[in-house]
Amino acid sequence: MTREIMIAPSILAADFARLGEEIAAIDTAGADWIHCDVMDGHFVPNISFGADVIKAIRPTTKKIFDVHLMIAPVDPYLEAFAKAGADVITIHAEAGPHLDRSLQAIRALGKKAGVSLCPATPESAIAYVLDRIDLVLVMTVNPGFGGQSFLESQLEKIERIKAMIGDRPIRLEVDGGVTRDNAAAVAAAGADTLVAGSAVFRGKSVAEYAANIQAIRMAAETGRVTKLQDNSTQPLRVSEAGRIR
Ligand SMILES: O=C(CO)[C@@H](O)[C@H](O)COP(=O)(O)O
């Protein structure tokens, strides 16, 4: 099944001092989803923000809030993120202790459930939870920091997961080091939802963010890479409300 490409800028790369304005800017610039990276300094070696920040920024946009929890344990915090306004809650297969139970809890809270795999984790980790998920997130860097280089080794894993998904209504999201230069390969491997932090938030203006988002989208949709100086000429196309489909 071919799905519409969604671009999900990671606000980890935004200016935190102006977070609300930055989210409004990427909304105007054509972001489909808003990707929120939650880090606990335990599961990953960095601390970002928690449910209170998500609650505070929720009113700045109507776009889907795609919340990626890089935390362990996760179960005690699911309700807080659901109440804060997350639409999709993605947890790590490695975070434990009981992936199946946590995924059921996310759906019981009325949210879309996602599962993420670190680069060293094989796709077999999700074999028995496919009926419990709405999204798989393949990490193409080791989680914890923005601005790292894309791990090419993960392309094969994306292809394998795409085959496992088959016709199931599950989105295949890729996160880490995604740029206009590798977006075509990522989409060709089977990804339909592309997270990008540094590659979107480079520049300062809404126009620059829009050009960055459009260049990633064009590469993913057409397989053609847009050169940096060319992208201001590309028409801006925003998908309809960034719905999950
Ligand atoms: O979850 C993570 C990192 O742990 C990602 O969402 C990165 O924040 C993406 O940033 P770039 O690699 O695109 O700069």
Ligand as a Chemical Component Dictionary entry (heavy atoms), coordinates in Angstrom:
data_LIG
# 
_chem_comp.id                   LIG 
_chem_comp.type                 NON-POLYMER 
_chem_comp.pdbx_formal_charge   0 
_chem_comp.three_letter_code    LIG 
# 
loop_
_chem_comp_atom.comp_id 
_chem_comp_atom.atom_id 
_chem_comp_atom.alt_atom_id 
_chem_comp_atom.type_symbol 
_chem_comp_atom.charge 
_chem_comp_atom.model_Cartn_x 
_chem_comp_atom.model_Cartn_y 
_chem_comp_atom.model_Cartn_z 
_chem_comp_atom.pdbx_ordinal 
LIG O1 O1 O 0 14.951 11.331 18.239 1  
LIG C1 C1 C 0 15.853 11.911 17.710 2  
LIG C2 C2 C 0 17.208 11.850 18.289 3  
LIG O2 O2 O 0 17.188 11.001 19.374 4  
LIG C3 C3 C 0 15.583 12.634 16.453 5  
LIG O3 O3 O 0 14.239 13.068 16.349 6  
LIG C4 C4 C 0 16.477 13.763 16.138 7  
LIG O4 O4 O 0 16.154 14.867 16.941 8  
LIG C5 C5 C 0 16.348 14.148 14.698 9  
LIG O5 O5 O 0 17.182 15.204 14.483 10 
LIG P1 P1 P 0 18.083 15.265 13.194 11 
LIG O6 O6 O 0 18.942 14.030 13.168 12 
LIG O7 O7 O 0 17.134 15.307 12.037 13 
LIG O8 O8 O 0 18.852 16.527 13.386 14 
# 
loop_
_chem_comp_bond.comp_id 
_chem_comp_bond.atom_id_1 
_chem_comp_bond.atom_id_2 
_chem_comp_bond.value_order 
_chem_comp_bond.pdbx_ordinal 
LIG O1 C1 DOUB 1  
LIG C1 C2 SING 2  
LIG C1 C3 SING 3  
LIG C2 O2 SING 4  
LIG C3 O3 SING 5  
LIG C3 C4 SING 6  
LIG C4 O4 SING 7  
LIG C4 C5 SING 8  
LIG C5 O5 SING 9  
LIG O5 P1 SING 10 
LIG P1 O6 DOUB 11 
LIG P1 O7 SING 12 
LIG P1 O8 SING 13 
# 
